Structures are given as C-alpha cells and as structure tokens.
Amino acid sequence: MKKTLDVLVAEIGSTTTTVDGFSFTDEKPVFVGQGVSPTTVLDGDVNIGLRNAIEDLKNKIGEFSYGELFASSSAAGGLKMSVHGLVYDMTVKAAKEAALGAGANIKMITAGKLRKSDIEKLKDLKPNIILLAGGVDYGDRETALYNGEKIAEAKLDAPLIYAGNIENRDEISEIFQQYGKEIYIVDNVYPSIDSLNIEPTRKLIQAVFEKHIVSAPGMQRVRELVTGNIIPTPGAVMECAISLYEEIGDLMVVDIGGATTDVHSVTEGSEEIQKISVNPEPLAKRTVEGDLGVYVNRYNLFEMCKDDIRGKFKNADKLIENLNPIPKTDIEKDFVLYLAKTALKTSVKRHAGKLNSFFGPTGRSFYAEGKDLTKIKWIIGTGGIFSRLQKAEQLLKNINDKSNGTELYPREVAKVLIDKEYIMAACGVLSKRYPKEALELIKNSFGI
C-alpha cells in the first residue's frame, strides 16, 4: 500500500543530499526514514541529486506521496557573506555573531573605512549577502555612510543588509536606490555600548538567503520541488537549538563534520561571570572551525595529535593517507574517533570563554572574556560522527578533560544527548512551520 508522508525535508550538502520523511498521523509526528544521494552540483542541477535521494527513500520504505517539501542547503559553500563594521570588538563582532548564527560562511571581515583593495577583494569574493554595520545609535555616522557609498559604487551582484546606526537609514537607502541595488534595513546589531541585538539581523539574513538561493548550479530551479522554507544548514541547526533551549534549558551542540566542526551554544551564562565580563556575548552563539574536519581536513588534525596517535595506532600514517569518507573497519572507526576527539577539544576551547587575572591596588582580580558555558545543562552531539559511531558519545562526556580551570566549560553535571536519527537540521527547518512537531521529533531522536 502506498504511504502518504506529510513532509519531506532535504539537506542539500556540498557532497551529499539527504531527504528525511516525516508523518504526522494521529497528530503524533514520526520520523519514517532517510534517503541519501550524491549532490549533483557538477551536473549543473542539484535537483537531480534531490530526486535521487527521494528515490533512495522510496527504495527503503516503499512507494509514497508527500504533502510538502522543505530544505536546508550548504551546497557551493553555503551562505557566503562579508561583514563590514566600525570597530572590530564592537559593531564588527556583533554583525559577525548575527551572520554566524544565521548559518553563514563568513569569507571577509573589515573594520573601519573600506580601502580600494578591500573593494577589489569584495568583487573577487562575490558574496551572496553583504552585511554592513557601524556606529551605535546616534553615534558615529561617517564610516557606515562612506562604506555604503563605496559598496554601492562597486555594483556588486549581492543584496546588502544594513544593521548599523539608525540615523543613517534614510541616506543608506537613498544611496543604494540611486545605484539600483537591493537593500534591506534592520535594527542595529550594536545599538549601545555593551549591548547586542543580533536576533533581528539573524532572521533577516535567513530570509534574504531564501530569496536569493542561486549559489549552486541548478539551485535557481530548486523551487520546482521545494514548497516550503529553504535555509542554510548550520542556521537550521541553530533554529533547532533555540527551540530546544526554550523547552529544556541551557545547551551546547557539537557537529564534527568531514570538513568543519561547528559548535552552537544557547545560554546566558552565570550571573557571577556576567559581572566580570569585559564584552557582551549573544544568547545564541555559533563558531565554525574550517580547519577541523575528520576527512577533508584530517591532515590538520593529524598534525595536532600525531605523536599521540602514532603511539596508539602503529599504522597511523597509512590510515591517514587512505582514510575513507565513511570509516568501515573497526580500526578506521577508532582512528576517526581519535581525530574527532582532537577536533572536539580544539573547537570547544575556541568557542568557550576563559577567566583571566590581573594585579591591581587590592591584589589579584579576575575578568572574563568570551562565551560562558558553565550553566550548560545539555551537551548535544549531532552529525555523522555521533549518529553512526557508538563510542562517540564518550567524547562529549569527557569534554572537561585537561581543562586547567580557567576555561568557562560546561560543568561535569551536564548531561549528554545524541541525535541518533541525524535529524537536528531537518527539525530546525520544520520548526519554521511546525514548531511543536519538530520539538517532539528531535526529543524522540534524543530518547527523552
């Protein structure tokens, strides 16, 4: 008998396209199965890979029809952005946090007035979206206006989002309208000193991405199949993380991939640390480590731990040279887990804040920099490493190993959850239209 699925969610990656099927029968959402296919960017049409993934799902669960199809995408580099602000530690940092939280791959960051060489780099980069900030509200106006003029003059084929000093809105709009370029205005990401307001910009970035999703060959035709939302895959994971935070509390999500390692955290941190923090941090923060991947960037990880890994694996050099994208033998799996351990340790250290000390008139005092993870209740593993390798869960349980006490890591009381069905990104996409169902589905995948 032919099945009827309510929703399909496709994840169009750089190398692989997956399709997850969901049924909402009797008001209870159920994950039905997953189809997989190579992404067909090189064939000039990602829809081929999308259709093949749907066929693979049919081969696994039988013939079916479906009501809606949503998608996330990281094909062709995903959402490629540039960020331009006034002061690096203030408006630039705020704009960067908004872009990363939206799932962007930031390729260029500038602070202060753009130089001629910066404009040339921007032309070569060809970003999908340009994010312009600068100046607290009713503060500096000149830099953002100057940068807006230079970007408009460059006649780049990319929409601009302005998230700076509200006094500049009319003039920035006039500049871009004069050049016939597309512009979006949103609330200032850094409205006052030590104040972040990144959520409006994060949401707008995803909306603009969805409108302009033509990066990968054939992506302009993806609407032939997709009937609902299309958002950047890392942004979909963040959407799911934020929904979970509202349900279960402070959390951190780790995704160790073949090319990168992403860490998301949703937490305010502790009141004690907030009192001694020197810079504001967003509630929802994402960092992406482009040098930490267990396949594409495996040599980087091998270099970081080569003495230890050679002591553990006698044929380590041969294993690293001939490693498969998906490990097959027990030795390969253990080897990849060792690389993943290094990726995890390094990425969390880069994501987390730390305590620093100084000596003043009253003696030694402390101040905090970066994201405070000490109030994290849940450490979540998603992606292939955690869903397919049984021993990977232990890596998250040992996240505090070798901490020297100054890092603002999650405490040992934090509990580990594993996205066993590998549907966190899919649930993030679903949450845009079906928030309750998405929340129940991801909790089922965790087993809670």
Residue pairs with C-beta under 8 A, 6 or more apart in sequence:
2 62
2 63
2 64
2 65
3 23
3 32
3 61
3 62
3 63
3 64
3 65
4 23
4 64
4 65
4 66
4 67
5 21
5 22
5 23
5 32
5 64
5 65
5 66
5 67
6 22
6 23
6 24
6 25
6 66
6 67
6 68
7 21
7 22
7 24
7 66
7 67
7 68
7 69
7 70
7 228
7 430
7 434
8 19
8 20
8 21
8 22
8 54
8 57
8 66
8 68
8 69
8 70
9 19
9 20
9 22
9 69
9 70
9 71
9 72
9 423
9 426
9 429
9 430
10 17
10 18
10 19
10 20
10 50
10 53
10 69
10 70
10 71
10 72
10 226
11 17
11 18
11 19
11 20
11 71
11 72
11 73
11 74
11 233
11 236
11 425
11 426
12 39
12 46
12 49
12 50
12 71
12 72
12 73
12 74
12 75
12 216
12 219
12 222
13 39
13 73
13 74
13 75
13 233
14 39
14 41
14 74
14 75
14 76
14 77
14 78
14 259
15 38
15 39
15 258
15 325
16 36
16 37
16 38
16 39
17 36
17 37
17 38
17 39
17 40
17 46
17 49
17 50
17 52
17 53
18 34
18 35
18 36
18 53
18 422
19 34
19 35
19 36
19 50
19 53
19 54
19 56
19 57
20 31
20 33
20 34
20 423
20 426
21 31
21 32
21 33
21 34
21 35
21 57
21 61
21 64
21 66
22 29
22 30
22 31
22 32
22 426
22 430
22 437
22 441
23 29
23 30
23 32
24 30
24 434
24 437
28 440
29 434
29 437
29 438
29 440
29 441
31 421
31 423
31 441
31 444
31 445
32 61
33 57
33 60
33 61
34 57
34 60
34 421
34 422
34 423
35 53
35 54
35 55
35 56
35 57
35 58
35 59
35 60
36 53
36 56
37 49
37 50
37 52
37 53
37 55
37 56
38 49
38 52
39 46
39 49
39 75
40 46
40 47
40 48
40 49
40 52
40 218
41 49
41 75
41 76
41 216
41 217
41 218
42 217
43 49
43 217
43 218
44 217
44 218
45 217
45 218
45 221
46 75
46 216
46 217
46 218
46 219
46 222
47 218
47 221
47 222
47 224
47 225
48 218
50 71
50 222
50 225
51 225
57 64
58 64
68 227
68 228
68 433
69 225
69 226
69 227
69 228
70 226
70 227
70 228
70 229
70 230
70 429
70 430
70 432
70 433
71 222
71 226
71 228
71 229
71 230
71 429
72 230
72 231
72 232
72 233
72 235
72 236
72 425
72 426
72 428
72 429
73 213
73 216
73 219
73 222
73 230
73 231
73 232
73 233
74 103
74 232
74 233
74 234
75 215
75 216
75 219
76 215
76 216
76 217
76 219
77 105
77 215
78 103
78 104
78 105
78 215
78 232
78 233
78 234
79 102
79 103
79 104
79 105
79 128
79 129
79 205
79 209
79 215
79 232
79 235
80 104
80 105
80 107
80 125
80 126
80 127
80 128
80 129
80 215
81 99
81 104
81 105
81 106
81 107
81 127
81 128
81 129
81 130
81 131
81 205
82 106
82 107
82 108
82 109
82 110
82 122
82 125
82 127
82 130
82 131
83 92
83 95
83 96
83 99
83 106
83 108
83 109
83 110
83 131
83 133
84 92
84 95
84 109
84 110
84 111
84 114
84 130
84 131
84 132
84 133
84 134
84 147
84 151
85 91
85 92
85 93
85 94
85 95
85 110
85 111
85 132
85 133
85 134
85 164
85 190
86 92
86 111
86 112
86 133
86 134
86 135
86 140
86 143
86 144
86 164
87 111
87 112
88 109
88 111
89 279
90 136
90 190
90 193
91 133
91 134
91 135
91 136
91 164
91 189
91 190
92 109
92 110
92 111
92 133
93 279
94 133
94 189
94 190
94 196
94 197
94 198
95 131
95 133
95 163
95 189
95 190
95 201
96 106
96 109
97 189
97 196
97 198
97 282
97 285
98 131
98 163
98 189
98 198
98 199
98 201
98 202
98 205
99 106
99 131
99 201
99 202
99 205
100 106
100 285
100 286
100 287
100 288
101 198
101 202
101 235
101 238
101 282
101 284
101 285
101 286
102 201
102 202
102 203
102 205
102 206
102 209
102 232
102 235
102 238
103 206
103 209
103 231
103 232
103 233
103 234
103 235
103 236
103 237
103 238
103 286
104 129
104 205
104 232
104 234
104 235
105 288
107 125
107 127
108 118
108 121
108 122
108 125
108 127
110 118
112 143
113 143
113 146
113 147
114 122
114 146
114 147
114 150
114 151
119 150
119 151
119 154
122 130
122 151
122 154
122 156
123 154
123 156
126 156
126 157
126 158
127 156
127 158
128 158
128 209
128 212
128 215
129 158
129 159
129 160
129 161
129 205
129 208
129 209
129 212
130 151
130 156
130 158
130 159
130 160
130 161
131 160
131 161
131 163
131 201
131 205
132 144
132 147
132 148
132 151
132 160
132 161
132 162
132 163
132 164
132 172
133 144
133 162
133 163
133 164
133 188
133 189
133 190
134 140
134 143
134 144
134 147
134 164
134 165
135 141
135 143
135 144
135 164
135 165
135 167
135 168
135 188
136 165
136 188
136 190
136 191
136 192
136 193
137 165
137 166
137 167
137 188
137 191
137 192
138 165
138 166
138 167
139 165
140 165
141 165
141 167
141 168
144 162
144 164
144 165
144 168
144 172
145 168
145 171
145 172
145 175
148 160
148 162
148 168
148 171
148 172
148 175
148 176
149 175
151 160
152 160
152 175
152 176
152 178
152 179
152 181
153 179
155 179
155 181
156 181
158 212
159 181
159 182
159 183
159 184
159 208
159 212
160 176
160 181
160 182
160 183
160 184
161 183
161 184
161 185
161 186
161 201
161 204
161 205
161 208
162 168
162 169
162 172
162 173
162 183
162 184
162 185
162 186
163 186
163 187
163 188
163 189
163 200
163 201
164 172
164 188
164 189
165 188
166 187
166 188
166 191
169 185
172 183
172 185
173 183
173 185
176 182
176 183
177 183
184 204
184 208
186 200
186 201
186 204
187 197
187 200
187 201
188 197
189 196
189 197
189 198
189 201
190 196
190 197
191 197
194 279
194 280
195 280
196 280
196 281
196 282
198 282
199 284
202 235
202 284
205 235
206 231
206 232
206 235
209 230
209 231
209 232
209 235
210 229
210 230
210 231
213 219
213 220
213 222
213 230
214 220
222 230
228 429
228 432
228 433
229 429
229 432
229 433
231 239
231 428
231 429
231 432
233 425
234 262
234 286
234 288
235 428
236 424
236 425
236 426
236 428
236 429
237 253
237 255
237 262
237 264
237 382
237 424
237 425
237 428
238 264
238 284
238 286
238 428
239 428
239 429
239 431
239 432
240 424
240 425
240 427
240 428
240 431
240 438
240 442
241 251
241 253
241 264
241 266
241 284
241 380
241 428
242 266
242 284
243 427
243 428
243 431
243 435
243 438
243 439
243 442
244 251
244 266
244 378
244 380
244 439
244 442
245 251
245 266
245 267
245 284
247 439
247 443
248 377
248 378
248 448
249 377
249 378
250 266
250 267
250 268
250 375
250 376
250 377
250 378
251 265
251 266
251 267
251 376
251 377
251 378
251 379
251 380
252 263
252 264
252 265
252 266
252 267
252 373
252 376
252 378
252 379
252 380
252 410
252 414
253 262
253 263
253 264
253 265
253 380
253 381
253 382
253 424
254 261
254 262
254 263
254 344
254 347
254 348
254 379
254 380
254 381
254 382
254 386
254 396
255 261
255 262
255 263
255 264
255 381
255 382
255 383
256 292
256 293
256 294
256 340
256 343
256 344
256 347
256 383
256 385
256 386
257 293
257 294
257 383
257 384
257 385
258 293
258 294
258 295
258 296
258 325
258 384
259 290
259 293
259 295
259 296
259 297
260 288
260 289
260 290
260 292
260 293
260 297
261 288
261 289
261 292
261 293
261 343
261 344
261 346
261 347
262 286
262 287
262 288
262 289
262 347
263 286
263 287
263 289
263 347
263 348
263 350
263 351
264 284
264 285
264 286
265 284
265 285
265 351
265 371
265 373
265 376
266 283
266 284
266 285
267 283
267 371
267 372
267 373
267 375
267 376
268 274
268 283
268 375
269 277
269 281
269 371
269 372
269 373
269 374
269 375
269 408
270 372
270 374
270 375
273 353
273 368
273 372
273 374
273 408
274 372
276 366
276 367
276 368
277 353
277 367
277 368
277 369
277 372
278 367
278 368
278 369
279 369
279 370
281 353
281 370
281 371
281 372
285 351
285 371
287 347
287 350
287 351
289 343
289 346
289 347
289 350
290 297
291 297
291 300
292 300
292 301
292 342
292 343
292 346
292 347
293 300
293 301
293 343
294 301
294 336
294 339
294 340
294 343
294 385
295 323
295 325
298 320
298 323
298 339
299 320
301 339
301 342
301 343
302 309
302 316
302 320
302 339
304 342
304 346
305 338
305 339
305 341
305 342
306 316
309 316
309 335
309 338
309 339
310 316
310 317
312 338
313 319
313 331
313 334
313 335
313 338
316 335
319 331
319 332
319 335
320 335
323 332
323 335
323 336
324 332
326 384
326 388
327 333
327 335
327 336
327 389
333 389
333 391
334 391
336 385
336 389
337 385
337 389
337 391
337 392
337 395
340 385
340 389
340 392
340 395
341 395
344 395
344 396
344 399
345 401
345 402
348 399
348 409
349 407
351 371
351 373
352 370
352 371
352 373
352 407
352 408
352 409
353 368
353 369
353 370
353 371
353 372
353 373
353 407
353 408
354 368
354 369
354 370
354 406
354 407
354 408
355 366
355 367
355 368
355 406
355 407
355 408
356 366
356 367
356 368
356 369
356 406
357 364
357 365
357 366
357 367
358 364
358 365
358 367
359 365
368 408
370 408
371 408
372 408
373 408
373 409
373 410
374 408
374 409
374 410
374 411
376 410
376 411
376 414
377 413
377 414
377 415
378 414
378 415
378 416
378 417
379 396
379 399
379 410
379 414
379 415
379 416
379 417
380 416
380 417
380 418
380 419
380 424
380 446
381 392
381 393
381 395
381 396
381 416
381 417
381 418
381 419
382 418
382 419
382 422
382 424
382 425
383 419
383 422
384 422
385 392
386 392
386 393
386 396
386 418
386 419
387 418
387 419
387 420
387 421
387 422
388 422
392 418
393 416
393 418
396 416
397 416
399 409
399 410
399 414
400 409
400 410
400 411
400 412
403 409
417 446
417 447
417 448
418 446
419 442
419 445
419 446
420 445
420 446
420 447
421 444
421 445
422 445
423 441
423 442
423 445
424 442
424 445
427 438
427 439
427 441
427 442
427 445
428 438
430 437
430 438
430 441
431 438
431 439
